[in-house]
């Protein structure tokens, strides 16, 4: 295993861990109320708002949830990240969403060719659905088809410029290709959107140290 591969071990495109609303939460607030509550001073109110937006949020609510990724409270940040993934994973088309759920299952089972075929169907049906492109990019990455994964990441960012999963995906691919100097800016962009990715932050620090040492060596 090369040093670059070692840096990349365990460092895969974030799929998002399930974080649920509290078991005895009050009746669900409206989407509008949740958006307003994200800015309230009360921590519990912000937590509930961040959680409920996973159910009611829309793509246009992304900026509010991205801002919540910098909330002083760690639980609010985790709930906001989970809700972003849930919002991003809804296409607005019931048929496409059903196919997407099946594709995610195939992805989790590492059924690469079948997952590629399914996400390709989703992209053909709903080309503006950024998460369809992102999941296919993930499959291609796991299959070692890095050029195709990069191409799909391009399509994700065209549709969702703050997609920190795709931004970190670029970084992973360039690490695998042995191009750390190209990986670093993308990883930094991912952290600029979502500063809570501790593993990405560690890799960024390692890459900065590595590239700095290489630069000093080359200047001698």
Buried (B, 14 or more C-beta within 10 A) or exposed (E): EEEBEEBBEEBBBBBBEEBEBEEEBEEBBEBEBBBBBBEEEEEBBBBBBBBBBBBBBEBEBBEBBBEBBEBEBEBBBBBBBBBBBBBBBBBEBEEBBEBBEBBBEBBEEEBBEBBBBBBBBBBEBBEBBBBBBBBBBBBBBBBEBBEBBBBBBEBBBEBBEBBBBBBBBBBBBBBBBEEBEBBBEBBBBBBEBBBBBEEBBEBBEBBBEBBEEEEEEEEE
